[in-house]
Amino acid sequence: VAKRGLSLIVYGVIRIDKEYDNYSHYKNLMLCHQLGFPIDMSLKRENDVDNILKSIDSIQKKRPFLEYEIDGAVIKVDDTRIQDILGRTAKHTRWGIAYKFSPEKATTKILDIIVQVGRTGVLTPVAILDPIFLTGSTISRVTLHNEEEVVRKSIGLGDYVTIEKAGDVIPKVVEVDLSKRDSHIVPWKMPERYPDCGSLLMKDEDKVALRCPNYKGCSSQIIGHLKATLSSSFTNKPNTPNTHNTP
């Protein structure tokens, strides 16, 4: 593990001996710092909402220059005795709340738009992008979801688009930069036939998605179905004892 270059930032204390307990989340973290554990030194203790909001604004301005990725700031009750009274749900504490920042955005060019088909035959347009680094990773492709979404955003091949990561994870097209659009670019349209097998596409009643009906003869659907089946078999495989000492 030491060779992986991992690092740690301590952000809380589960339990501390009573003789050292300050009944303060802030002071307990400072104790961690004194003991040699790394903590976020931008940590602040505030007493009113205005100062809390100013601190959040300060963190947001520092965000692009930090050595690690963040998507917001966390506001916590400092008194650990009150924390115990407030308690927690199965997933979250009741004494802390996350203030999420707006996702970071970047502009890049659509180099191509391809159509993918899944195991159920539903077609999904995918934009191939001029690769761009955003929030910790390089983005080179992004789903356009369906034809109605492409039409709604007026997306065309060769357009410059604004990209953001939904939840700082999934990349998506926010909008087209029409000021950079060349005069020859027109909004992209789905093909009438699926390119791989030539089948005429269908639209299910009351649904947005287009579908390739050739589920027996379309190689893309067959491959997609095989991938899903294999993935499911590995995921659902019961744990069995290794009696042969094989890796």
GIGIWO-V20191 format. One record per helix or strand of 2 or more residues. SS is the DSSP state (helix for helix, strand for strand). FROM is the first residue (numbers start at 0). TO is the last residue. If there is no record, write none. Layout:
{{SS	FROM	TO} {SS	FROM	TO}}
This chain:
{{helix	1	3} {helix	24	33} {helix	48	64} {strand	71	75} {helix	79	85} {strand	95	99} {strand	104	116} {strand	121	133} {strand	136	142} {helix	146	152} {strand	159	165} {strand	169	175} {helix	177	179} {strand	199	202} {strand	209	211} {helix	218	234}}
